[in-house]
Amino acid sequence: MNIIELKNKIVEVWAVARVIVQRYDHTKKFAKHIVALVIKQNENFRDVKLAEFLGTDPIGKILGYKKKPHPSTFSKVRERANPRILQEVYAWIISDRFKGKQIKLVAQDSSEVPAQSKSDKDARWGHRTPSKREQEDSGEKAKVLGFGYKIHMIVEVENEIPLGFSLEPANRHDKTLFPKLFGEVKERFTFNCFAKYLADSAYDSTDIKEQLRECGITPVISRNGRRWRKSETPKDSDYGKRWAIERIFSRLKEVFGMAKNRFVGLKKVSIHVFSCLLAYAVRYVM
């Protein structure tokens, strides 16, 4: 993305952030720091490099940085900011993207965000699926334990756009986040009368299927092999499109540095992860 494209999109995000931050008792000036965190993830900066960029690039002047900020400024922002600010800015941008449109395919899944330290009191041990590289190195495909958090997400499949997300300790089971995420997505977006929900066996639940059908959405969920039942992959031709969510997770980790978590505590890690999602929106959605 060239600097002109980035500048125009950043100004749009800044305009939205200036409205949102006031709901959380911040002044409009605080919005520039929220946008700075998005720039950080978009460019894969450390705080020191971010401060240099804002002090020398025209984007910094547009946002109101009259001189180079001290790198510690962004640590203070993470202390003061409510992660909901970034979620609401993201929701505003995505809602505008889907205005007047109907959604046909959604998928839900989760992905690990490792803890920075074993002393992180908010992080928990939970099961995760090894990466392809780990599977190739070990020859094992079974789930392993990881310490940290999980980003739970529902995405629009055809355009690969996250619609709703939540960061939770790693021990939260995937299906327990369905009511929260699906409720938020259903409230903000309109589904096509032929809409489908794609998910793996972690979401094989009678309650989930009933709730989807009540909303006119067809559940296309892999069967979880329990007791006498065999595991079974849906024969629906759209099920393979579920991999769109894996591509989103891959971009968030490899392009925007989501897996490079250097923060401790649910609040700060959430700000890091949600900044990555806003950077994703800037590059791929806006």
Order of alpha helices (4+ residues) and beta strands (2+ residues): alpha-alpha-alpha-alpha-alpha-alpha-beta-beta-alpha-beta-beta-alpha-beta-alpha-beta-alpha-alpha
